[in-house]
């Protein structure tokens, strides 16, 4: 695996384009959030679908 492939590739690009440490951290954070969002959109959460299908049921006592 070379330095331009996942995961080092995007980190290296962000590092070289950042103008400061705070800019680097901001860009890394945004990238991680976008990756998390994409992965959640790709695979629906089974717990959310189960909760939605039971919305007419009364809540279970704790």
Biotite code that builds the C-alpha atoms (Angstrom):
import biotite.structure as struc

atoms = struc.array([
    struc.Atom([0.000, 0.000, 0.000], chain_id="A", res_id=1, res_name="UNK", atom_name="CA", element="C"),
    struc.Atom([1.526, 3.359, -0.940], chain_id="A", res_id=2, res_name="UNK", atom_name="CA", element="C"),
    struc.Atom([1.264, 6.636, 0.969], chain_id="A", res_id=3, res_name="UNK", atom_name="CA", element="C"),
    struc.Atom([-1.584, 7.930, -1.219], chain_id="A", res_id=4, res_name="UNK", atom_name="CA", element="C"),
    struc.Atom([-4.008, 5.126, -0.396], chain_id="A", res_id=5, res_name="UNK", atom_name="CA", element="C"),
    struc.Atom([-6.489, 4.959, 2.440], chain_id="A", res_id=6, res_name="UNK", atom_name="CA", element="C"),
    struc.Atom([-6.114, 5.990, 5.244], chain_id="A", res_id=7, res_name="UNK", atom_name="CA", element="C"),
    struc.Atom([-2.860, 7.886, 4.882], chain_id="A", res_id=8, res_name="UNK", atom_name="CA", element="C"),
    struc.Atom([-3.701, 9.448, 1.539], chain_id="A", res_id=9, res_name="UNK", atom_name="CA", element="C"),
    struc.Atom([-6.453, 11.806, 2.643], chain_id="A", res_id=10, res_name="UNK", atom_name="CA", element="C"),
    struc.Atom([-4.582, 12.669, 5.854], chain_id="A", res_id=11, res_name="UNK", atom_name="CA", element="C"),
    struc.Atom([-1.446, 13.579, 3.913], chain_id="A", res_id=12, res_name="UNK", atom_name="CA", element="C"),
    struc.Atom([-3.422, 15.772, 1.518], chain_id="A", res_id=13, res_name="UNK", atom_name="CA", element="C"),
    struc.Atom([-5.104, 17.563, 4.403], chain_id="A", res_id=14, res_name="UNK", atom_name="CA", element="C"),
    struc.Atom([-1.797, 17.988, 6.240], chain_id="A", res_id=15, res_name="UNK", atom_name="CA", element="C"),
    struc.Atom([-0.063, 19.541, 3.232], chain_id="A", res_id=16, res_name="UNK", atom_name="CA", element="C"),
    struc.Atom([-2.980, 21.887, 2.467], chain_id="A", res_id=17, res_name="UNK", atom_name="CA", element="C"),
    struc.Atom([-3.568, 23.063, 6.043], chain_id="A", res_id=18, res_name="UNK", atom_name="CA", element="C"),
    struc.Atom([-2.433, 26.567, 6.896], chain_id="A", res_id=19, res_name="UNK", atom_name="CA", element="C"),
    struc.Atom([-2.243, 25.986, 10.669], chain_id="A", res_id=20, res_name="UNK", atom_name="CA", element="C"),
    struc.Atom([-2.794, 23.346, 13.323], chain_id="A", res_id=21, res_name="UNK", atom_name="CA", element="C"),
    struc.Atom([-6.368, 24.524, 13.890], chain_id="A", res_id=22, res_name="UNK", atom_name="CA", element="C"),
    struc.Atom([-7.038, 24.454, 10.122], chain_id="A", res_id=23, res_name="UNK", atom_name="CA", element="C"),
    struc.Atom([-5.653, 20.901, 9.989], chain_id="A", res_id=24, res_name="UNK", atom_name="CA", element="C"),
    struc.Atom([-7.848, 19.767, 12.894], chain_id="A", res_id=25, res_name="UNK", atom_name="CA", element="C"),
    struc.Atom([-10.911, 21.413, 11.355], chain_id="A", res_id=26, res_name="UNK", atom_name="CA", element="C"),
    struc.Atom([-10.332, 19.733, 8.001], chain_id="A", res_id=27, res_name="UNK", atom_name="CA", element="C"),
    struc.Atom([-9.714, 16.317, 9.585], chain_id="A", res_id=28, res_name="UNK", atom_name="CA", element="C"),
    struc.Atom([-12.874, 16.671, 11.689], chain_id="A", res_id=29, res_name="UNK", atom_name="CA", element="C"),
    struc.Atom([-14.973, 17.604, 8.669], chain_id="A", res_id=30, res_name="UNK", atom_name="CA", element="C"),
    struc.Atom([-13.575, 14.680, 6.689], chain_id="A", res_id=31, res_name="UNK", atom_name="CA", element="C"),
    struc.Atom([-14.331, 12.220, 9.486], chain_id="A", res_id=32, res_name="UNK", atom_name="CA", element="C"),
    struc.Atom([-17.867, 13.568, 9.873], chain_id="A", res_id=33, res_name="UNK", atom_name="CA", element="C"),
    struc.Atom([-18.528, 13.279, 6.150], chain_id="A", res_id=34, res_name="UNK", atom_name="CA", element="C"),
    struc.Atom([-17.195, 9.710, 6.130], chain_id="A", res_id=35, res_name="UNK", atom_name="CA", element="C"),
    struc.Atom([-19.397, 8.810, 9.106], chain_id="A", res_id=36, res_name="UNK", atom_name="CA", element="C"),
    struc.Atom([-22.419, 10.364, 7.423], chain_id="A", res_id=37, res_name="UNK", atom_name="CA", element="C"),
    struc.Atom([-21.773, 8.454, 4.201], chain_id="A", res_id=38, res_name="UNK", atom_name="CA", element="C"),
    struc.Atom([-21.390, 5.152, 6.040], chain_id="A", res_id=39, res_name="UNK", atom_name="CA", element="C"),
    struc.Atom([-24.647, 5.700, 7.946], chain_id="A", res_id=40, res_name="UNK", atom_name="CA", element="C"),
    struc.Atom([-26.491, 6.556, 4.729], chain_id="A", res_id=41, res_name="UNK", atom_name="CA", element="C"),
    struc.Atom([-25.102, 3.469, 3.014], chain_id="A", res_id=42, res_name="UNK", atom_name="CA", element="C"),
    struc.Atom([-26.283, 1.080, 5.742], chain_id="A", res_id=43, res_name="UNK", atom_name="CA", element="C"),
    struc.Atom([-29.512, 1.913, 7.569], chain_id="A", res_id=44, res_name="UNK", atom_name="CA", element="C"),
    struc.Atom([-29.360, 1.404, 11.312], chain_id="A", res_id=45, res_name="UNK", atom_name="CA", element="C"),
    struc.Atom([-31.398, -1.743, 12.141], chain_id="A", res_id=46, res_name="UNK", atom_name="CA", element="C"),
    struc.Atom([-32.257, -0.350, 15.584], chain_id="A", res_id=47, res_name="UNK", atom_name="CA", element="C"),
    struc.Atom([-33.865, 2.720, 14.038], chain_id="A", res_id=48, res_name="UNK", atom_name="CA", element="C"),
    struc.Atom([-35.983, 0.626, 11.676], chain_id="A", res_id=49, res_name="UNK", atom_name="CA", element="C"),
    struc.Atom([-37.066, -1.650, 14.533], chain_id="A", res_id=50, res_name="UNK", atom_name="CA", element="C"),
    struc.Atom([-38.084, 1.341, 16.634], chain_id="A", res_id=51, res_name="UNK", atom_name="CA", element="C"),
    struc.Atom([-40.022, 2.852, 13.756], chain_id="A", res_id=52, res_name="UNK", atom_name="CA", element="C"),
    struc.Atom([-41.945, -0.378, 13.141], chain_id="A", res_id=53, res_name="UNK", atom_name="CA", element="C"),
    struc.Atom([-42.987, -0.529, 16.786], chain_id="A", res_id=54, res_name="UNK", atom_name="CA", element="C"),
    struc.Atom([-44.120, 3.078, 17.051], chain_id="A", res_id=55, res_name="UNK", atom_name="CA", element="C"),
    struc.Atom([-47.752, 2.002, 17.596], chain_id="A", res_id=56, res_name="UNK", atom_name="CA", element="C"),
    struc.Atom([-46.841, -0.263, 20.505], chain_id="A", res_id=57, res_name="UNK", atom_name="CA", element="C"),
    struc.Atom([-46.961, 1.108, 24.044], chain_id="A", res_id=58, res_name="UNK", atom_name="CA", element="C"),
    struc.Atom([-43.550, 1.652, 25.682], chain_id="A", res_id=59, res_name="UNK", atom_name="CA", element="C"),
    struc.Atom([-42.163, -1.274, 27.635], chain_id="A", res_id=60, res_name="UNK", atom_name="CA", element="C"),
    struc.Atom([-41.646, -0.740, 31.385], chain_id="A", res_id=61, res_name="UNK", atom_name="CA", element="C"),
    struc.Atom([-38.036, -0.459, 32.470], chain_id="A", res_id=62, res_name="UNK", atom_name="CA", element="C"),
])
